[in-house]
């Protein structure tokens, strides 16, 4: 099996210099996802696990952690557990990126993961439009269970993330998401990469107003809100 691999990053793991391992395959179809072409990229430019481990051994003086991302890593539980074990053996901290749709898998690895970033994409009632139909019966239950699991952790060891898509993360959705978390939760908002850039001064002003309004709404639910640009 091959993986996507980024040798080093200063932005994917707060406070750490990390490598990023991307596991292909996702159960959501978010149009703005910057990893939509991950499987094709991995097929042509992917790294094997042995190549990744070899690099990490050589780079341990520079790296302090590994971010396991996707795709959706929790779709492959046995693989995820194996990766965590191997990276831990190199004395690297582990960050896990997840959409929260596999709460039991998240629970099974939570004690071995140093930091978790969970995406909260939209209002719970609208999630089914993002996911595969096979997810319908269990998705909302799993999402809520994953959120509750993270809320039991030290707030410094997890974060929630919302991409500010005008359709999926409008003001109503932000209020619904805010009611799912608590004021101690770190809530990171990020610009939607799939959007067209504002074409003139008026559109730029509108966009800045929308972003500021989103931040203000988030701050009414969390004491720790940040916009990642």
N, C-alpha and C positions, 0 to 999 in steps of 0.2 A: 504494500500500500504506500501511496505517496501523499505528502502533505504540502500545503503552502507554508512558506517559512520566511520570516523577516529576521535578519541577523541581530538587529538591535533597534530599540525604540526608547525614546524618552517620554512618550505620551500615552502609552498603552497600559502602564501600571503605575499608579500614583506613587511617587517617591522612590521608584526603583528604575534601574536600567535593565531592560528585559529584552529577550528574544520573543517572537510571537510565532506560535504554531497554529496553523489553520486546518481544521478538520473539515473536509468537504461534506456536503449534504445538509439540507435544512427542511423543516416542515412548514415554514412560512414562505410567503411570496411577496415581500415588501418591495415595491417598485423602486424605492429610493436606495435600496441596499447597495453599498459599495463593494460587496463581495458576491454580486450576482453571477459573475463569470468565474467564480473560484474553481469549480470542477474542471472547466476547460483549461484554466491556467495551470492547475496542478498536473493535469495530464501531460502538458508540454514542458513545464518548468518545475515540477514538484521535486521535493526532497524525500528520500527514504528515511525511516526512523534511524537507521544506523548512521546515515550522513548527518542528521540533526544531532545525535548524541555525540558524534565525533567533534562536531563544531563546538558544542556546548562545553565539552571537556577542555578544549583548547582556549575557550573564551571565558572561563570561570573567573579570571582576574578582573574582567571588565563587566561581566553581567552579575546581577543580584537576583534576577527572577526570570520566570517564563510565564507568558500569557497564553493560555489555551483558548483559542477562539474558533470561529467557524464561518459559515455553516452554523450548525448547532451541535456542540460537543456532546451533550447529554443523550443524543440519539444513539450513541455507540458506547454503552456503559462499560463493557469489558475493556475496550480500547482506552477509554478515558481513565479508568482506574490504573491501567498499566502505564500510561504516560505519566500520570501523577507520581506513581511509585518510582519510575526511572528518573524523573527530573528531581524528585526529592533526594534521591541517592547522590545527586551531584551537589547537594546543599543549596539548591536554588529555591527561592520562594515561588509559590504558585498562585497565579490569578486565573480565575475561570470566567469567561464571558458566556452568558446564557440568556435565552428568551424565557426561561422559567416554565416551559411546557412539560418538563419531566421532573416533577417535584420529588419523586421517590429516588431518582438518580442523584439529584442535587443533594438530597438528605444523606445518601450513602457516602458521598465524597466530601461533604461539608467540613468534617473535622480535619481532613488532610489538605484543605485548600486555605491559603492565607488571606485571600481577597476574592470577592465575588462581585461582578458587575452584571446586573440584570436589567434587560431592556423592558421598559413599560411603554408600549407603543401607542396605545389609544384607550378609549373607554372599554371596560370589560365587555359590554354588550356588543361592541363592534369588532372584537378580536376574531370572531368566527369568519369574518370576511377576509382576513389575512392568512388564515390557516387552511390546511388541507381538510376536506370534508370528513376524513376519518378521525380528525381531532375533536369533532363536535361534542361528543359525549363527556369527555374528560378535561377539555382544555381549560375552562374557567375554574374548575375545581383545582387543577394543577397550578394555575397561575396564582390563585389566592394562597394555596399551600406554600408555594415558593416564596411569596412575599412574606408570609408569616414566619417562615423559617429564617429568612434574613433579618427580620426585625428582632429576632432573639439573639442575634450576634452583637458583638461590640460594634458600634456605629462606624468605627474607624476601619473595619474590615469588610465593608461592602458599600456598594453604591447602586442607585437606580439611574437609568439613562433614558431620556426621551428625545427622539429626533423630531424637530419642530416642522413636520410636514403640515402645510395649511389644512389638508383634508383630515389626516389621522390624528393630529395633535392640535386641534382648534381649542378655543377657550373652554368649551363644555368638556372636552376630553381631558384637558389639564386639571379641571376641578375634580373629575371622576378619579383620575390617577392620584391626585393629592390626597383624596380621602382613603386611599389604600395604604398609605405609608404613615410615618409619624414625623414629628418635628425634629427628631434627632437624625433622621435619615439624610445621607448625602444624596442630593438630586441634581444630576448634571443634565443640562439642556444642550442640544447641539443643532447647529444649522442643518437644513436638509440639502444634501449635496446634489440631489436630482433637480433642484429648482433652477429656472432660468435666472440669470443675474439681472438685477434691476437695471432698466435701460436708461433712466434719466433721474434727475434730482428728486422729482416727486415720488417716483417708485422707490428710490433709496430711503426717502423719509418715511414712506409707508412701511417699508420692511423694518426699519429701525423701531418704529412705533409698535409693530406687531411683536418683535423680539422683546422689547421692554415690557409690554403688557404680559407676555408669557412669563417673563422673569418675576413680575409682580405677583401673578397668580401663584406661581410655585412657592414664592416666599411666604405666602399666607398659610402654607402647609408645612414647610420645612425651614429650619434655621440655617441650613447649609445648601444654598443654591448657587450654581455657577454655570455660566454660558461658555461652552467650548466652541471656539470659532474655527 
